[in-house]
Amino acid sequence: MLTLHTAPCVRRLWDGEPIADGGVAVDGDRIAAVGPLTDLLERFPGARVRQWPGTLGPALVHEGPLPDAPSPRERVHEVLKRGGGAVTAEHVTDPELRAAAGRVGVAVLERVRPVAIAETGRADLAVFTEDGRCVATVLGGRLVHRRA
């Protein structure tokens, strides 16, 4: 089922031009379209709509060591809570930590790369409020973190 993730502000790139009252159409694990919500609703009638507060953009790359937590799963979850969708390989050398990242869909990168929302690209998204709190992280089209 196709899902429209919508927000008052959508950014394809975090430092790019915002799309006011925009959305991202996600079909499975891929981005089908990005644009103004009115256009997406017209193009994808009957799509499930998820409305988020704040700004919706690409999931981030967590560049440093993963946050401390009692277990590998919880360390990965701390990355998700910060809007991260990828980590660098140098910081996940422990097999249990790498497995925990893989189970939830966190990408393990050899080097940092720019993040962007691109049509046909993997649907890795993050939503932040005005005060910088991450309220949702979507990886491969799946909601993997949601702040209550």
C-alpha positions as CSV (number, residue, x, y, z in Angstrom):
1,M,0.0,0.0,0.0
2,L,1.3,3.4,-0.9
3,T,1.7,5.9,2.0
4,L,2.0,9.6,1.8
5,H,4.2,11.0,4.6
6,T,3.3,14.7,5.0
7,A,4.5,17.7,7.0
8,P,4.2,21.4,7.0
9,C,7.7,21.5,5.6
10,V,9.4,18.9,3.4
11,R,13.1,19.1,2.4
12,R,14.7,16.9,-0.3
13,L,18.1,18.1,1.1
14,W,18.4,19.5,4.6
15,D,20.0,22.6,3.2
16,G,17.8,22.8,0.1
17,E,14.6,24.7,-0.6
18,P,11.7,23.7,1.5
19,I,8.4,22.5,0.1
20,A,5.5,24.0,2.1
21,D,2.7,21.6,3.0
22,G,4.5,18.8,1.2
23,G,4.7,15.1,1.2
24,V,6.7,12.1,0.2
25,A,4.9,9.2,-1.5
26,V,6.4,5.9,-0.4
27,D,5.6,2.7,-2.3
28,G,7.1,-0.3,-0.5
29,D,10.7,0.6,0.3
30,R,11.0,3.2,-2.4
31,I,10.1,6.9,-2.9
32,A,7.5,7.2,-5.6
33,A,7.2,11.0,-5.6
34,V,8.0,14.2,-3.6
35,G,6.1,17.5,-3.8
36,P,3.2,19.6,-2.6
37,L,0.6,17.5,-0.8
38,T,-2.2,18.7,-3.0
39,D,-0.4,17.3,-6.1
40,L,0.4,14.0,-4.4
41,L,-3.2,13.5,-3.2
42,E,-4.4,14.1,-6.8
43,R,-1.7,11.7,-8.2
44,F,-2.2,9.0,-5.6
45,P,-5.9,8.9,-4.6
46,G,-6.7,6.4,-1.8
47,A,-3.2,6.5,-0.5
48,R,-2.7,6.1,3.3
49,V,-1.8,9.5,4.7
50,R,0.6,10.0,7.7
51,Q,0.7,13.6,8.9
52,W,3.8,14.6,10.9
53,P,4.5,17.9,12.7
54,G,7.6,19.9,11.8
55,T,10.0,19.2,9.0
56,L,10.3,16.0,7.0
57,G,13.6,15.2,5.3
58,P,16.1,12.5,4.5
59,A,17.2,10.2,7.4
60,L,20.7,11.3,8.6
61,V,24.0,9.5,8.7
62,H,25.3,9.1,12.3
63,E,29.0,9.8,11.9
64,G,30.4,9.0,15.3
65,P,30.4,6.1,17.7
66,L,26.9,4.8,18.5
67,P,25.5,6.2,21.7
68,D,26.0,4.2,24.9
69,A,23.1,1.9,25.9
70,P,22.8,-1.5,27.7
71,S,22.5,-3.6,24.5
72,P,23.4,-3.4,20.8
73,R,19.7,-3.2,19.9
74,E,19.2,-0.2,22.3
75,R,22.4,1.5,20.9
76,V,20.9,1.3,17.4
77,H,17.6,2.5,18.7
78,E,19.3,5.6,20.1
79,V,20.5,6.4,16.5
80,L,16.9,6.0,15.2
81,K,15.7,8.4,18.0
82,R,18.1,11.0,16.5
83,G,16.8,10.6,13.0
84,G,19.7,8.4,11.8
85,G,19.2,5.9,9.0
86,A,22.9,5.0,8.4
87,V,26.1,4.6,10.4
88,T,29.7,4.4,9.4
89,A,31.3,0.9,9.3
90,E,34.2,2.0,11.5
91,H,31.8,2.5,14.4
92,V,30.0,-0.8,14.1
93,T,32.8,-3.4,14.1
94,D,31.1,-5.5,16.8
95,P,29.2,-8.3,15.0
96,E,26.2,-8.0,17.4
97,L,26.0,-4.3,16.8
98,R,26.2,-4.8,13.1
99,A,23.5,-7.4,13.2
100,A,21.2,-5.1,15.3
101,A,21.7,-2.4,12.7
102,G,20.9,-4.8,9.9
103,R,17.7,-6.1,11.6
104,V,16.1,-2.7,11.7
105,G,17.4,-1.6,8.3
106,V,20.1,0.9,9.3
107,A,22.6,1.2,6.4
108,V,26.3,0.6,7.2
109,L,28.4,2.8,5.1
110,E,32.1,2.7,4.3
111,R,32.2,6.5,4.3
112,V,29.8,9.4,5.0
113,R,27.7,10.3,2.0
114,P,25.2,13.2,1.4
115,V,21.6,12.4,2.2
116,A,18.6,13.3,0.0
117,I,15.1,12.3,-0.8
118,A,15.1,11.1,-4.4
119,E,12.4,9.5,-6.5
120,T,13.1,5.8,-6.8
121,G,15.6,6.0,-3.9
122,R,15.2,4.1,-0.7
123,A,12.6,5.6,1.5
124,D,14.7,6.7,4.5
125,L,13.1,9.7,6.2
126,A,13.2,11.6,9.4
127,V,10.9,14.2,10.9
128,F,12.1,16.9,13.3
129,T,10.1,19.4,15.4
130,E,11.1,23.1,15.5
131,D,13.1,22.5,18.7
132,G,15.2,19.7,16.9
133,R,13.5,16.6,18.4
134,C,13.1,13.7,16.1
135,V,9.5,12.5,16.2
136,A,9.8,9.8,13.5
137,T,12.3,7.8,11.6
138,V,11.3,5.7,8.5
139,L,13.8,3.2,7.0
140,G,13.1,1.4,3.8
141,G,9.5,2.6,4.0
142,R,9.0,1.2,7.5
143,L,8.3,3.3,10.5
144,V,11.1,2.3,12.9
145,H,10.9,5.1,15.5
146,R,8.0,7.3,16.6
147,R,8.2,9.6,19.6
148,A,4.9,9.6,21.6
